[in-house]
Amino acid sequence: MLGLLLLQVLVSCLWLGHSEVVKNFEDCLEFFYAGTTPNDALHPQNPAWICQSYSDTYHYATLYDRERRIPVYSAYKYHPGPAKRPHKYWYVEPQLISENELQNMEREIVLVDQLHRFTLEEIKRSQAVLEDYNKMTGLNRGHLAACSHMDSKENKTSTFTLTNIVPQDENLNKDKWNKYEYKTVPQMSQGCTTTYIITGAVPGNTNTADGRVNVPSHIWSAGCCLDGDQPKKSWGVIAENNKNRLKKVSLGDLENMLATLYKGRRVTLFNNACPRQEASLA
């Protein structure tokens, strides 16, 4: 009896130590202005709410589509810094694989060959893996939470997870979208004490990597810029994912465009205090 009791206590302790993808962003609301997340119009049929953890710290938040194996959006604070672009390692999300105590993103080779925690097939059931992106042509690994918008080495490294990227048209990725990340956002954030950004992808009608990974039809991004604790300005951009063109719009216009793309469901990306009809993008 004593042995059975000790076993039950041990199991209970192990269960309490488990970290799993939960059904809200309660632990990482800091990445959303006023703790307000986008409404559920963007939610896929099988979503996962991920507080992106690297080195035991949350760096941004991602809503992930398990079936299409792409993120719906990533939300973060714009805080660029001098740290160099990190190594080329890519990570996966153990929390999507099964109930386990692994909180931090990790490399496939570590999970499979070093820790012997999962097989590659087990990882593939819940998310995209490296071989999926290695098979793609004419498409790049497009970050949603941008590496260039992060300050420290750890923050930048955390963006290199396959749960934060989508198949993006390579010309768009290298040209117009690159200019948005490196020029437009810094210009729009001038004079702001805090800038919140949400970048997302609209699911498309085609797939790549043997049908495993959806190719988004559109890539979009929105910002809400604060002076102190008061919203000062906002903006939106959207691009078709097969053309090297970027449309700059107001936050309200972007929400309306997304509502059309998501079959007429009303879309709100930020807290209502963010101005909706301001399109003074640089």
LOZABA-373312 format. One record per residue (C-alpha): residue in one letter; residue number from 1; x, y, z. Coordinates in nm, 2 decimals. Layout:
<recs>
("A"; NUM; (X; Y; Z)),
...
</recs>
This chain:
<recs>
("M"; 1; (0.00; 0.00; 0.00)),
("L"; 2; (0.28; 0.24; 0.09)),
("G"; 3; (0.45; 0.17; -0.24)),
("L"; 4; (0.13; 0.24; -0.43)),
("L"; 5; (0.08; 0.56; -0.25)),
("L"; 6; (0.43; 0.68; -0.32)),
("L"; 7; (0.38; 0.59; -0.69)),
("Q"; 8; (0.06; 0.80; -0.70)),
("V"; 9; (0.23; 1.09; -0.54)),
("L"; 10; (0.52; 1.06; -0.79)),
("V"; 11; (0.28; 1.06; -1.09)),
("S"; 12; (0.10; 1.36; -0.95)),
("C"; 13; (0.42; 1.55; -0.92)),
("L"; 14; (0.53; 1.46; -1.27)),
("W"; 15; (0.19; 1.57; -1.41)),
("L"; 16; (0.22; 1.91; -1.24)),
("G"; 17; (0.56; 1.96; -1.41)),
("H"; 18; (0.41; 1.91; -1.75)),
("S"; 19; (0.40; 2.21; -1.98)),
("E"; 20; (0.15; 2.20; -2.26)),
("V"; 21; (0.00; 2.43; -2.53)),
("V"; 22; (-0.30; 2.58; -2.36)),
("K"; 23; (-0.62; 2.73; -2.50)),
("N"; 24; (-0.54; 3.09; -2.44)),
("F"; 25; (-0.24; 3.33; -2.41)),
("E"; 26; (-0.28; 3.39; -2.04)),
("D"; 27; (0.09; 3.35; -1.97)),
("C"; 28; (0.21; 3.58; -2.25)),
("L"; 29; (-0.05; 3.86; -2.27)),
("E"; 30; (0.23; 4.11; -2.24)),
("F"; 31; (0.28; 4.08; -2.62)),
("F"; 32; (-0.07; 4.22; -2.69)),
("Y"; 33; (-0.16; 4.58; -2.63)),
("A"; 34; (-0.38; 4.61; -2.32)),
("G"; 35; (-0.38; 4.23; -2.31)),
("T"; 36; (-0.63; 4.22; -2.59)),
("T"; 37; (-0.58; 3.94; -2.84)),
("P"; 38; (-0.72; 3.93; -3.19)),
("N"; 39; (-1.08; 3.80; -3.19)),
("D"; 40; (-1.16; 3.44; -3.29)),
("A"; 41; (-1.25; 3.52; -3.65)),
("L"; 42; (-0.89; 3.41; -3.74)),
("H"; 43; (-0.90; 3.08; -3.55)),
("P"; 44; (-0.85; 2.76; -3.75)),
("Q"; 45; (-1.04; 2.44; -3.67)),
("N"; 46; (-0.75; 2.29; -3.48)),
("P"; 47; (-0.56; 2.58; -3.32)),
("A"; 48; (-0.27; 2.58; -3.07)),
("W"; 49; (-0.19; 2.88; -2.85)),
("I"; 50; (0.19; 2.90; -2.81)),
("C"; 51; (0.38; 3.12; -2.57)),
("Q"; 52; (0.71; 3.09; -2.76)),
("S"; 53; (0.97; 2.99; -2.50)),
("Y"; 54; (1.34; 2.98; -2.54)),
("S"; 55; (1.60; 2.96; -2.26)),
("D"; 56; (1.30; 2.95; -2.01)),
("T"; 57; (1.17; 3.29; -2.12)),
("Y"; 58; (0.87; 3.39; -2.33)),
("H"; 59; (0.97; 3.60; -2.63)),
("Y"; 60; (0.64; 3.63; -2.83)),
("A"; 61; (0.31; 3.46; -2.88)),
("T"; 62; (0.19; 3.25; -3.18)),
("L"; 63; (-0.15; 3.11; -3.28)),
("Y"; 64; (-0.07; 2.80; -3.47)),
("D"; 65; (-0.28; 2.59; -3.72)),
("R"; 66; (-0.21; 2.23; -3.65)),
("E"; 67; (-0.38; 2.09; -3.96)),
("R"; 68; (-0.22; 2.33; -4.21)),
("R"; 69; (0.11; 2.33; -4.02)),
("I"; 70; (0.15; 2.71; -4.04)),
("P"; 71; (0.11; 2.99; -3.79)),
("V"; 72; (-0.20; 3.20; -3.81)),
("Y"; 73; (-0.02; 3.50; -3.65)),
("S"; 74; (0.26; 3.59; -3.42)),
("A"; 75; (0.24; 3.89; -3.18)),
("Y"; 76; (0.53; 4.07; -3.02)),
("K"; 77; (0.68; 4.40; -2.91)),
("Y"; 78; (0.90; 4.58; -3.16)),
("H"; 79; (1.24; 4.62; -2.98)),
("P"; 80; (1.53; 4.61; -3.22)),
("G"; 81; (1.89; 4.59; -3.09)),
("P"; 82; (2.25; 4.54; -3.18)),
("A"; 83; (2.27; 4.16; -3.14)),
("K"; 84; (2.38; 3.98; -3.45)),
("R"; 85; (2.16; 3.75; -3.65)),
("P"; 86; (2.20; 3.41; -3.48)),
("H"; 87; (2.31; 3.07; -3.62)),
("K"; 88; (2.10; 2.89; -3.88)),
("Y"; 89; (1.95; 2.63; -3.64)),
("W"; 90; (1.58; 2.58; -3.67)),
("Y"; 91; (1.35; 2.47; -3.39)),
("V"; 92; (1.03; 2.28; -3.35)),
("E"; 93; (0.77; 2.29; -3.06)),
("P"; 94; (0.78; 1.99; -2.83)),
("Q"; 95; (0.45; 2.10; -2.67)),
("L"; 96; (0.27; 2.03; -2.99)),
("I"; 97; (0.39; 1.67; -3.00)),
("S"; 98; (0.24; 1.53; -2.69)),
("E"; 99; (0.19; 1.61; -2.32)),
("N"; 100; (0.54; 1.64; -2.18)),
("E"; 101; (0.75; 1.85; -1.95)),
("L"; 102; (0.96; 2.02; -2.23)),
("Q"; 103; (0.86; 2.39; -2.23)),
("N"; 104; (1.13; 2.53; -2.46)),
("M"; 105; (1.15; 2.50; -2.84)),
("E"; 106; (1.42; 2.26; -2.95)),
("R"; 107; (1.60; 2.12; -3.26)),
("E"; 108; (1.47; 1.81; -3.42)),
("I"; 109; (1.81; 1.64; -3.39)),
("V"; 110; (1.82; 1.70; -3.02)),
("L"; 111; (1.47; 1.56; -2.96)),
("V"; 112; (1.53; 1.26; -3.18)),
("D"; 113; (1.90; 1.16; -3.17)),
("Q"; 114; (2.02; 1.31; -2.84)),
("L"; 115; (1.73; 1.31; -2.59)),
("H"; 116; (1.56; 1.02; -2.77)),
("R"; 117; (1.22; 1.17; -2.67)),
("F"; 118; (1.04; 1.14; -3.00)),
("T"; 119; (1.07; 1.00; -3.35)),
("L"; 120; (1.07; 1.23; -3.65)),
("E"; 121; (0.73; 1.08; -3.75)),
("E"; 122; (0.59; 1.18; -3.41)),
("I"; 123; (0.70; 1.54; -3.46)),
("K"; 124; (0.57; 1.55; -3.82)),
("R"; 125; (0.22; 1.46; -3.71)),
("S"; 126; (0.18; 1.80; -3.52)),
("Q"; 127; (0.38; 2.05; -3.72)),
("A"; 128; (0.61; 2.12; -4.01)),
("V"; 129; (0.97; 1.99; -4.00)),
("L"; 130; (1.29; 2.09; -4.17)),
("E"; 131; (1.25; 1.84; -4.46)),
("D"; 132; (0.92; 2.01; -4.55)),
("Y"; 133; (1.09; 2.34; -4.62)),
("N"; 134; (1.39; 2.19; -4.78)),
("K"; 135; (1.16; 2.05; -5.05)),
("M"; 136; (1.01; 2.39; -5.14)),
("T"; 137; (1.10; 2.58; -5.46)),
("G"; 138; (1.03; 2.95; -5.52)),
("L"; 139; (0.94; 2.99; -5.15)),
("N"; 140; (1.14; 3.10; -4.85)),
("R"; 141; (1.10; 3.06; -4.48)),
("G"; 142; (0.91; 3.37; -4.40)),
("H"; 143; (0.92; 3.49; -4.04)),
("L"; 144; (0.61; 3.63; -3.88)),
("A"; 145; (0.78; 3.76; -3.57)),
("A"; 146; (1.08; 3.92; -3.73)),
("C"; 147; (1.43; 3.85; -3.62)),
("S"; 148; (1.54; 4.21; -3.70)),
("H"; 149; (1.27; 4.34; -3.47)),
("M"; 150; (1.43; 4.17; -3.16)),
("D"; 151; (1.71; 4.30; -2.95)),
("S"; 152; (1.91; 4.02; -2.78)),
("K"; 153; (2.07; 3.71; -2.91)),
("E"; 154; (1.81; 3.50; -2.72)),
("N"; 155; (1.51; 3.70; -2.86)),
("K"; 156; (1.65; 3.68; -3.22)),
("T"; 157; (1.72; 3.30; -3.18)),
("S"; 158; (1.36; 3.24; -3.06)),
("T"; 159; (1.22; 3.36; -3.40)),
("F"; 160; (1.39; 3.06; -3.58)),
("T"; 161; (1.12; 2.81; -3.50)),
("L"; 162; (0.91; 2.64; -3.77)),
("T"; 163; (0.60; 2.74; -3.57)),
("N"; 164; (0.68; 3.11; -3.66)),
("I"; 165; (0.74; 3.08; -4.03)),
("V"; 166; (0.53; 3.02; -4.34)),
("P"; 167; (0.61; 2.94; -4.71)),
("Q"; 168; (0.66; 3.29; -4.85)),
("D"; 169; (0.72; 3.39; -5.21)),
("E"; 170; (1.10; 3.43; -5.23)),
("N"; 171; (1.09; 3.76; -5.43)),
("L"; 172; (0.84; 3.91; -5.18)),
("N"; 173; (1.05; 3.79; -4.89)),
("K"; 174; (1.37; 3.93; -5.02)),
("D"; 175; (1.23; 4.27; -5.15)),
("K"; 176; (0.91; 4.44; -5.05)),
("W"; 177; (0.86; 4.25; -4.72)),
("N"; 178; (1.22; 4.29; -4.63)),
("K"; 179; (1.18; 4.67; -4.68)),
("Y"; 180; (0.87; 4.67; -4.46)),
("E"; 181; (1.06; 4.50; -4.18)),
("Y"; 182; (1.38; 4.71; -4.21)),
("K"; 183; (1.25; 5.05; -4.32)),
("T"; 184; (0.88; 5.10; -4.27)),
("V"; 185; (0.84; 4.97; -3.92)),
("P"; 186; (1.14; 5.17; -3.78)),
("Q"; 187; (1.00; 5.48; -3.95)),
("M"; 188; (0.65; 5.43; -3.82)),
("S"; 189; (0.78; 5.35; -3.47)),
("Q"; 190; (0.97; 5.68; -3.43)),
("G"; 191; (0.85; 5.88; -3.13)),
("C"; 192; (0.68; 5.58; -2.98)),
("T"; 193; (0.77; 5.43; -2.64)),
("T"; 194; (0.62; 5.09; -2.72)),
("T"; 195; (0.51; 4.94; -3.05)),
("Y"; 196; (0.30; 4.62; -3.06)),
("I"; 197; (0.31; 4.42; -3.39)),
("I"; 198; (0.09; 4.13; -3.51)),
("T"; 199; (0.20; 3.96; -3.83)),
("G"; 200; (-0.01; 3.68; -3.99)),
("A"; 201; (-0.09; 3.47; -4.29)),
("V"; 202; (-0.42; 3.39; -4.46)),
("P"; 203; (-0.45; 3.02; -4.55)),
("G"; 204; (-0.43; 2.95; -4.92)),
("N"; 205; (-0.58; 2.69; -5.15)),
("T"; 206; (-0.25; 2.51; -5.23)),
("N"; 207; (0.00; 2.31; -5.03)),
("T"; 208; (0.36; 2.21; -5.06)),
("A"; 209; (0.59; 1.95; -4.92)),
("D"; 210; (0.38; 1.66; -5.04)),
("G"; 211; (0.07; 1.84; -4.93)),
("R"; 212; (0.18; 1.88; -4.57)),
("V"; 213; (0.23; 2.25; -4.55)),
("N"; 214; (-0.02; 2.52; -4.66)),
("V"; 215; (0.10; 2.80; -4.88)),
("P"; 216; (-0.07; 3.12; -4.76)),
("S"; 217; (-0.26; 3.34; -5.01)),
("H"; 218; (-0.17; 3.66; -4.82)),
("I"; 219; (0.08; 3.78; -4.57)),
("W"; 220; (-0.02; 4.08; -4.35)),
("S"; 221; (0.11; 4.28; -4.06)),
("A"; 222; (-0.03; 4.55; -3.83)),
("G"; 223; (0.12; 4.78; -3.57)),
("C"; 224; (-0.01; 4.99; -3.28)),
("C"; 225; (0.23; 5.25; -3.15)),
("L"; 226; (0.20; 5.40; -2.80)),
("D"; 227; (0.33; 5.73; -2.65)),
("G"; 228; (0.35; 5.64; -2.29)),
("D"; 229; (0.04; 5.43; -2.23)),
("Q"; 230; (-0.17; 5.60; -2.49)),
("P"; 231; (-0.21; 5.48; -2.85)),
("K"; 232; (-0.05; 5.73; -3.09)),
("K"; 233; (-0.08; 5.57; -3.43)),
("S"; 234; (-0.14; 5.25; -3.61)),
("W"; 235; (-0.09; 5.09; -3.95)),
("G"; 236; (-0.14; 4.78; -4.17)),
("V"; 237; (0.01; 4.62; -4.47)),
("I"; 238; (-0.09; 4.32; -4.68)),
("A"; 239; (0.06; 4.13; -4.97)),
("E"; 240; (-0.05; 3.86; -5.20)),
("N"; 241; (0.18; 3.57; -5.16)),
("N"; 242; (0.26; 3.53; -5.52)),
("K"; 243; (0.36; 3.89; -5.61)),
("N"; 244; (0.63; 4.12; -5.51)),
("R"; 245; (0.39; 4.40; -5.41)),
("L"; 246; (0.29; 4.54; -5.07)),
("K"; 247; (-0.02; 4.74; -5.00)),
("K"; 248; (0.00; 4.99; -4.71)),
("V"; 249; (-0.34; 5.06; -4.55)),
("S"; 250; (-0.49; 5.18; -4.22)),
("L"; 251; (-0.55; 4.93; -3.94)),
("G"; 252; (-0.92; 4.96; -4.00)),
("D"; 253; (-0.89; 4.89; -4.37)),
("L"; 254; (-0.67; 4.59; -4.30)),
("E"; 255; (-0.92; 4.45; -4.06)),
("N"; 256; (-1.19; 4.49; -4.32)),
("M"; 257; (-0.98; 4.32; -4.59)),
("L"; 258; (-0.91; 4.03; -4.36)),
("A"; 259; (-1.28; 4.01; -4.28)),
("T"; 260; (-1.35; 3.96; -4.65)),
("L"; 261; (-1.07; 3.70; -4.68)),
("Y"; 262; (-1.21; 3.52; -4.37)),
("K"; 263; (-1.55; 3.48; -4.53)),
("G"; 264; (-1.71; 3.80; -4.39)),
("R"; 265; (-1.64; 3.74; -4.02)),
("R"; 266; (-1.56; 4.06; -3.84)),
("V"; 267; (-1.19; 4.09; -3.75)),
("T"; 268; (-1.03; 4.30; -3.47)),
("L"; 269; (-0.66; 4.28; -3.43)),
("F"; 270; (-0.59; 4.53; -3.15)),
("N"; 271; (-0.77; 4.68; -2.85)),
("N"; 272; (-1.03; 4.93; -2.97)),
("A"; 273; (-0.82; 5.22; -2.83)),
("C"; 274; (-0.58; 5.18; -3.13)),
("P"; 275; (-0.68; 5.43; -3.41)),
("R"; 276; (-0.84; 5.25; -3.70)),
("Q"; 277; (-0.84; 5.51; -3.98)),
("E"; 278; (-0.48; 5.63; -4.00)),
("A"; 279; (-0.28; 5.54; -4.31)),
("S"; 280; (0.03; 5.77; -4.29)),
("L"; 281; (0.28; 5.49; -4.36)),
("A"; 282; (0.62; 5.60; -4.46)),
</recs>
